[in-house]
Amino acid sequence: MSRRLNRTVNIASGNLLPINYPELAAKELPPKDQLFYRIARMVCRLILLFFRRWNVSGKENFPLTGGLVVVSNHVSYWDPVVVVSALDRQVYFMAKAELFKIPLLGPLIVRFGAFPVQRRGFNRQSIRYALNLLRSQRIVGIFPEGTRSRTNNLLPPHEGAVALALKAKVPILPVALIGTRGIRSKVRVKIGRPLNISGLEGNKVKEGEYQKFSKKIMEEIERLINE
């Protein structure tokens, strides 16, 4: 899988060809959507503060500039909202393509900067778009597990986050989410230190290296959860 993914990323990123459909052009959100994003984030922060008694630690680890891949554990539909609320820069989340077909929800998450990705196979346009975002000094959000965990146990990670970060030459920021399931528990967010994987050479990655580093990222998230 890692070889195929690496080959797909190489093809997609070669010349950064134009995206075929306009909604995936890697550019800043329109001013009205930027304002909407900031207002919505502020409202979500207030809701999390007063109703979920949330706490965010590790803010000093969050880079204020530069491209960045943000990765997190995933147990609840609340998770993207919590991550967006915890970080002071806009996060462009990879979201499963099915969500964009849901009335009201689809247009809403587009205004938040989310973009679709197929859960099965490899979507070259989405990969290319993510690389464009990262190379434009923006943040791409990914849940490495690929789906919500039904328990508190972390699921085996996919390799996309590592492949994108390596190809775009940006760090990975691990974020641990605790208590996001349900509507009553206290929510805690722990921001870890950025992980630099630039030591890997894109064309010389050995079989299993992507999975090795993906597991290390999940181990760091697990450490944050348990500390």
Secondary structure, 3 states (H helix, E strand, C coil): CHHHHHHHHHHHHCCCCCCCCHHHCCCCCCHHHHHHHHHHHHHHHHHHHHHHCCEEECHHHCCCCCCEEEEECCCCCCHHHHHHHHCCCCEEEEEEHHHHHCCCHHHHHHHCCCEEECCCCCCHHHHHHHHHHHHCCCEEEECCCCCCCCCCCCCCCCCHHHHHHHHHCCCEEEEEEECCCCCCCCCEEEECCCECCCCCCHHHCCCCHHHHHHHHHHHHHHHHHHC
